[in-house]
Every structure is written in C-alpha cells, then in structure tokens.
C-alpha cells in the first residue's frame, strides 16, 4: 500500500524534523529526505511530494496526518493513493489565457510502474516550474511515456470564434477529446482518464454533442495537476510545446512577444498594428480578447 501527500515547505520541514533519527541515505538527486520507520518507507522528493510505502504504510500515514493536522477522509485517502496506484491518462491545456500564441492541449499516459520515475524527473504542475526547467525536463519526460498533443494556432482559433461562434470552453473540450482519442490506441491497461476540469462534466459533453467520436469514460477533476502525475506530465508537455511555438512566433514578428494578457500585451498590440497592420494580429493573436478592442478604442480617442 502507498500514500502520497503534496507538502508545503513548512510541512516538509516538520516531517524531516520528526523522523530525522530514522533517516537513511539518499539514492538520487531528486530526493530531499528518506526514512525507514515502523516497517514503512517515508520519501520526500524535492518537488515536496511525500510518499509513504510498505507493510505498515497506513499506520504511518495516519500518524503523519495527525502531526500535520491533515483530515483523513475517504476522498482524500483515495486521491492520495490513486496517483501512486493507478495507471492514468491525464490531459491539460496551456495558452488559453495568452493573447499571443497557440492553445496547446496534451495528454499523457503514466502507468503506475513509471510514477516514481516521472516524479524523480521533477514533474509537477507546469505553472510551478520555470520555462528553463520545463525545457530541461520535458524532453526526458516525452521519452519515458506515451503522449499526444494538439496545437491550435491563432488563425484556426480566430476562425472558430468568429465564423462558428465557438467559445473558449468548447474549443478546449474539442481539443481534449481529440487528444484522448489520438492517445488511446497507443496504450492499454489504463485505470482512468482524467481531464483537468475547466467546466462541468455535463457541459463538457454538451460541447461535444455534434462530434463523431466522443470518449465518454472520462472524469473531470479540479486541480487535477496536483493530484495526478499524469495530468502534471500533460501540463509540462503542453507548456513545452507552447514555448516552442511562442518563440517561433516571436521570431516571425521580430521581437519578443509578452505572455499573458496584461499591459505589456497592449503595448505589443500597438507596436504590431503600427509596424504591420491590424489584420496581421489574426496570425499571431487571439483577436476576441479584450486587449485588442481596448487598444482600438484608445486609438480612436487619441
């Protein structure tokens, strides 16, 4: 039996202090602390993920929960153990909050036999990793597991939103479903398909009602990247592909495009309109974002 808990820095320090006398030598560069205690092994990785394994794991896990004042519920216990005991196909997306650049949805299949290997790479929610770290670990991750990804460029995005009146969640639903559909033939013996939730399950399938191939045996879970290493892996791969495409886009435009949708993006929009044209934004940006309309109004009042 195994249990996993995502720790804070202070919680990790508390556990290390409590079980320091039972510590054993580290076996790799990805581990922060290891201890053998009451027929159980306690491992804390540098990602601040703790795993409790062994014949007495449940009792030691319960003891740690009391120390950290973590509520032991049936649901959290299931989530804690599921990321270790289940082979999961997880999906996540990147780029939906960025005016410039594509939307990328990735799916990653992490069999339970490879969970520790992937954790040792330092994989976690891509929002918690620097771009440099993403570029370092993503190629190694992509060699270890089966994955699939779809990149929707700005031209396609603008066409779907303007001509077909698709909203962002419908676009995400289509991409997630297609990524899963593409990945399933490459894998077998999976336990669950889990999407990092961006809408309700009912609305998700409503968005897909006109599609020919719909994968129905899926779960949608909020903050899935913190519960399942497969979703965290998908987020890392999606971010890596987004960065690759974003850098190519910047090179095409001729200057480093800003990420997100803040004031720096507004300035970049003005620069592109002056140096190219407003129509050029169709190639590099999501033109239904409020940034463009705001800059056009400001320009009209100038």
C-alpha positions as CSV (number, residue, x, y, z in Angstrom):
1,X,0.0,0.0,0.0
2,X,1.2,3.5,-0.8
3,X,0.1,7.0,0.1
4,X,1.2,10.3,-1.3
5,X,0.8,13.8,0.0
6,X,1.7,17.2,-1.5
7,X,3.5,19.1,1.2
8,X,4.3,22.8,1.8
9,X,7.8,23.8,2.8
10,X,6.9,24.1,6.4
11,X,5.2,20.7,6.4
12,X,8.2,19.1,4.8
13,X,10.5,20.6,7.5
14,X,8.2,19.3,10.2
15,X,8.3,15.7,8.9
16,X,12.0,15.8,8.4
17,X,12.5,17.1,12.0
18,X,10.1,14.5,13.4
19,X,11.6,11.4,11.6
20,X,15.2,12.6,11.3
21,X,16.6,9.9,13.6
22,X,15.2,7.3,11.3
23,X,16.7,8.8,8.1
24,X,18.6,6.7,5.6
25,X,20.9,7.7,2.8
26,X,19.5,9.3,-0.4
27,X,19.7,7.3,-3.6
28,X,19.4,10.0,-6.2
29,X,19.4,13.8,-6.8
30,X,15.6,14.1,-6.8
31,X,15.1,13.1,-3.2
32,X,15.1,15.5,-0.3
33,X,14.6,13.0,2.6
34,X,14.2,9.3,3.2
35,X,13.4,7.4,6.4
36,X,12.6,3.8,7.4
37,X,10.1,3.8,10.2
38,X,7.9,1.0,11.7
39,X,8.2,-1.2,8.5
40,X,7.4,1.8,6.2
41,X,9.4,4.0,4.0
42,X,8.9,7.7,4.0
43,X,10.3,9.6,1.0
44,X,10.1,13.3,0.3
45,X,11.1,14.4,-3.1
46,X,12.5,17.9,-4.0
47,X,9.1,18.6,-5.6
48,X,7.7,18.4,-2.0
49,X,5.7,15.3,-2.8
50,X,5.9,12.7,0.0
51,X,5.3,9.0,-0.4
52,X,4.7,6.5,2.4
53,X,5.1,2.9,1.4
54,X,5.5,-0.5,3.0
55,X,3.6,-3.1,5.0
56,X,2.8,-0.6,7.7
57,X,2.2,2.4,5.4
58,X,-1.4,3.0,6.5
59,X,-0.5,3.4,10.2
60,X,2.5,5.7,9.5
61,X,0.4,7.7,7.0
62,X,-2.3,8.2,9.7
63,X,0.4,9.2,12.2
64,X,1.8,11.8,9.8
65,X,-1.7,13.1,9.1
66,X,-2.1,13.7,12.8
67,X,1.2,15.5,13.0
68,X,0.3,17.8,10.1
69,X,-3.3,18.1,11.2
70,X,-4.5,16.8,7.8
71,X,-8.0,15.5,7.8
72,X,-8.2,11.8,6.9
73,X,-11.3,11.4,4.7
74,X,-12.2,8.7,2.4
75,X,-12.0,11.0,-0.6
76,X,-8.5,12.4,0.3
77,X,-7.3,9.0,1.0
78,X,-8.4,7.8,-2.4
79,X,-6.9,10.8,-4.1
80,X,-3.6,10.3,-2.2
81,X,-3.2,6.7,-3.1
82,X,-4.7,6.9,-6.6
83,X,-1.7,8.8,-8.1
84,X,0.5,6.0,-6.9
85,X,-1.7,3.0,-7.5
86,X,-3.4,3.9,-10.8
87,X,-2.3,4.0,-14.4
88,X,-3.8,7.3,-15.6
89,X,-4.3,9.0,-18.9
90,X,-4.4,12.7,-18.0
91,X,-4.9,15.9,-20.1
92,X,-4.3,19.6,-19.5
93,X,-4.1,22.7,-21.6
94,X,-1.8,25.8,-21.9
95,X,-2.2,29.1,-23.7
96,X,-5.9,29.8,-23.1
97,X,-5.0,32.9,-21.1
98,X,-2.4,34.3,-23.5
99,X,-3.4,36.8,-26.2
100,X,-0.4,35.8,-28.3
101,X,0.4,32.2,-29.3
102,X,-1.4,29.0,-29.7
103,X,-3.6,26.8,-27.5
104,X,-1.9,23.5,-26.7
105,X,-3.7,20.5,-25.2
106,X,-1.6,17.5,-24.2
107,X,-2.5,14.0,-23.0
108,X,0.0,11.9,-21.0
109,X,-0.3,8.3,-20.0
110,X,1.6,7.4,-16.9
111,X,1.4,3.7,-15.9
112,X,1.7,3.0,-12.2
113,X,5.0,1.3,-12.9
114,X,6.5,4.6,-14.0
115,X,5.1,7.0,-11.5
116,X,8.2,7.2,-9.3
117,X,10.4,7.5,-12.4
118,X,8.4,10.5,-13.6
119,X,8.3,12.1,-10.1
120,X,12.1,11.8,-9.9
121,X,12.3,13.9,-13.1
122,X,10.8,16.8,-11.1
123,X,7.5,16.8,-12.9
124,X,4.7,18.8,-11.3
125,X,2.1,21.4,-12.4
126,X,3.8,23.4,-15.1
127,X,2.7,26.7,-13.5
128,X,5.0,25.9,-10.6
129,X,8.0,25.4,-12.9
130,X,10.2,28.0,-14.7
131,X,10.4,28.0,-18.5
132,X,14.0,26.9,-18.2
133,X,13.0,23.9,-16.0
134,X,10.2,23.0,-18.5
135,X,12.7,22.9,-21.3
136,X,15.1,20.7,-19.3
137,X,12.7,18.0,-18.1
138,X,10.1,17.9,-20.9
139,X,12.3,16.1,-23.5
140,X,13.2,13.5,-20.9
141,X,9.6,13.1,-19.9
142,X,8.5,12.7,-23.5
143,X,10.9,9.8,-24.0
144,X,9.6,8.0,-20.9
145,X,5.8,8.0,-21.6
146,X,3.2,7.8,-24.3
147,X,1.7,11.2,-25.0
148,X,-0.3,13.1,-27.6
149,X,-0.7,16.8,-28.2
150,X,-2.7,19.2,-30.4
151,X,-1.6,22.8,-31.2
152,X,-4.3,25.2,-32.3
153,X,-2.7,28.2,-34.0
154,X,-4.2,31.7,-33.9
155,X,-5.6,31.5,-37.5
156,X,-7.7,28.4,-36.6
157,X,-8.7,29.9,-33.2
158,X,-9.9,33.2,-34.8
159,X,-11.8,31.3,-37.5
160,X,-13.6,29.1,-35.0
161,X,-14.5,32.0,-32.7
162,X,-15.6,34.4,-35.4
163,X,-17.2,32.2,-38.1
164,X,-18.6,29.4,-35.9
165,X,-19.0,31.4,-32.7
166,X,-17.2,28.8,-30.6
167,X,-16.3,29.9,-27.0
168,X,-13.1,29.0,-25.3
169,X,-14.6,26.1,-23.4
170,X,-16.0,24.5,-26.5
171,X,-12.6,24.7,-28.1
172,X,-10.9,23.2,-25.1
173,X,-13.5,20.4,-25.0
174,X,-12.8,19.6,-28.7
175,X,-9.1,19.5,-28.2
176,X,-9.2,17.4,-25.0
177,X,-11.5,14.9,-26.6
178,X,-9.3,14.6,-29.8
179,X,-6.1,14.3,-27.8
180,X,-7.6,11.4,-25.8
181,X,-9.0,9.8,-29.0
182,X,-5.5,10.0,-30.6
183,X,-3.7,8.7,-27.5
184,X,-5.9,5.7,-26.6
185,X,-4.7,3.4,-29.5
186,X,-1.1,3.8,-28.1
187,X,-1.9,2.5,-24.6
188,X,-3.6,-0.4,-22.8
189,X,-4.5,-1.4,-19.3
190,X,-5.3,2.1,-18.1
191,X,-7.4,2.7,-15.0
192,X,-8.8,6.2,-15.5
193,X,-8.9,9.0,-18.0
194,X,-8.9,12.3,-16.1
195,X,-9.2,15.8,-17.5
196,X,-8.1,18.9,-15.5
197,X,-11.5,20.4,-15.1
198,X,-12.4,23.6,-16.9
199,X,-16.1,23.1,-16.9
200,X,-18.7,20.7,-15.5
201,X,-19.0,17.2,-16.9
202,X,-22.5,17.9,-18.2
203,X,-21.3,21.0,-20.2
204,X,-18.2,19.2,-21.4
205,X,-20.4,16.6,-23.2
206,X,-22.8,19.3,-24.4
207,X,-19.8,21.0,-26.2
208,X,-19.1,17.6,-27.9
209,X,-22.7,16.7,-28.9
210,X,-22.0,17.2,-32.6
211,X,-18.7,15.3,-32.7
212,X,-18.5,11.9,-34.4
213,X,-16.0,10.3,-31.9
214,X,-16.6,11.2,-28.3
215,X,-14.7,9.4,-25.5
216,X,-17.2,9.1,-22.7
217,X,-15.4,7.3,-19.9
218,X,-13.7,10.4,-18.6
219,X,-13.5,12.2,-15.3
220,X,-13.1,16.0,-14.8
221,X,-11.3,17.0,-11.7
222,X,-10.4,20.4,-10.5
223,X,-6.7,21.0,-9.6
224,X,-6.0,17.6,-11.3
225,X,-2.4,18.6,-11.8
226,X,-1.8,18.5,-8.1
227,X,-3.5,15.1,-7.6
228,X,-2.3,13.1,-10.6
229,X,1.2,12.9,-12.0
230,X,-0.3,12.1,-15.4
231,X,-2.1,15.5,-15.6
232,X,1.1,17.2,-14.3
233,X,3.0,15.5,-17.1
234,X,0.5,16.6,-19.6
235,X,0.8,20.2,-18.4
236,X,4.6,20.1,-18.7
237,X,4.4,18.7,-22.2
238,X,1.8,21.3,-23.2
239,X,3.8,24.1,-21.8
240,X,7.0,22.9,-23.6
241,X,5.2,22.8,-26.9
242,X,3.6,26.2,-26.3
243,X,7.1,27.7,-25.5
244,X,8.5,26.2,-28.7
245,X,5.7,27.7,-30.8
246,X,5.7,31.0,-28.9
247,X,9.4,31.5,-29.6
248,X,8.9,30.8,-33.3
249,X,6.1,33.3,-33.3
250,X,8.3,36.0,-31.7
251,X,10.9,35.4,-34.3
252,X,8.4,35.8,-37.0
253,X,7.1,39.1,-35.5
254,X,10.6,40.4,-35.0
255,X,10.5,41.0,-31.2
256,X,9.9,39.0,-28.0
257,X,6.1,38.8,-27.5
258,X,4.8,39.1,-24.0
259,X,2.9,36.2,-22.4
260,X,-0.5,36.6,-20.7
261,X,-3.0,39.4,-21.4
262,X,-1.7,42.3,-19.3
263,X,-0.4,45.9,-20.1
264,X,2.7,44.6,-21.9
265,X,0.5,42.8,-24.3
266,X,-1.4,46.0,-25.0
267,X,1.8,47.7,-25.9
268,X,2.8,44.9,-28.2
269,X,-0.5,45.1,-30.0
270,X,0.0,48.8,-30.7
271,X,3.5,48.1,-31.9
272,X,2.3,45.3,-34.3
273,X,-0.5,47.5,-35.7
274,X,1.9,50.3,-36.4
275,X,4.6,48.1,-37.9
276,X,2.3,45.6,-39.7
277,X,-1.4,46.0,-39.6
278,X,-4.4,45.1,-37.5
279,X,-5.1,42.2,-39.8
280,X,-1.7,40.8,-39.0
281,X,-2.9,40.2,-35.5
282,X,-5.1,37.4,-36.9
283,X,-1.9,35.4,-37.5
284,X,-0.3,35.9,-34.1
285,X,-3.1,36.7,-31.5
286,X,-6.5,35.7,-30.2
287,X,-8.4,38.7,-31.6
288,X,-11.6,38.2,-29.5
289,X,-9.6,39.0,-26.3
290,X,-10.5,42.4,-24.8
291,X,-6.9,43.7,-25.3
292,X,-7.4,44.4,-29.0
293,X,-10.8,46.2,-28.5
294,X,-9.3,48.3,-25.7
295,X,-6.4,49.4,-27.8
296,X,-8.7,50.2,-30.8
297,X,-10.9,52.4,-28.6
298,X,-7.9,54.1,-27.1
299,X,-6.5,54.8,-30.6
300,X,-9.9,56.2,-31.7
301,X,-9.9,58.6,-28.8
302,X,-6.3,59.7,-29.4
